[in-house]
Amino acid sequence: MIKFLLILLLISSLSAEEMIIGKEIIKPGIDITFEAAPKDTIHPKGMYLKENATDIHIEMLANWSYENPYDFPVGGFVAYLNVHALIESSQGESLEIELTPHINLVDSLHYAQNIKLPGKIDDKYKITFTVKADQNANLGIHEDWYSKVGPYVSQNIFVYSNLTFKAIANTLRR
């Protein structure tokens, strides 16, 4: 019991507060959670925006849900997705990014990107997320899946408005 509590304490100390932007379920039984998290250093360095040049870390968690009809491991990471976000400030500035696979100790595998907001941190923002199967992936789809489900994941678009990131932009991970 003490060991469990120590592990729980360690995990909670590793996780910084994250802002939930939205939660969705897409076919065929995938839980999607969009988050804004405190900026972070991402490795390998040089491939991602440096922490000191970043305002926030945008994330999408994609995991098999309890509602998946195929008994896939609930909570298991859903790979081979293509995730884009169009971030628009209330002042008309915009930024389009691709969320790429990341891993950390809190969320495990997820899609994310460090970003510099296209406006001021106290502006209101609209984010349009587009989630679909990665057409460039070498994902083989067996006949059993294709005959019952069809293509891997259809395109899904989610729009969230009146978002403010000032609090999360001013939060530090460590």
Number of C-alpha atoms within 10 A of each C-alpha: 6 7 8 9 10 11 12 12 11 11 13 12 12 14 16 17 15 16 17 13 18 13 13 11 16 17 14 16 18 23 23 19 17 21 19 22 26 26 27 19 15 17 10 7 9 8 8 14 19 17 17 10 11 19 26 26 23 23 26 28 21 23 23 23 20 15 15 18 11 11 11 14 12 15 14 14 17 16 16 18 21 20 23 20 21 15 22 21 23 16 12 9 13 16 15 15 16 16 22 16 18 16 12 11 9 12 14 11 19 20 23 24 25 25 21 20 20 19 18 16 19 13 17 17 24 18 21 16 21 16 21 16 18 15 11 9 11 8 12 7 12 8 10 9 12 11 10 8 12 12 11 19 18 12 13 13 12 14 14 14 15 12 15 17 21 15 12 20 20 12 16 13 14 9
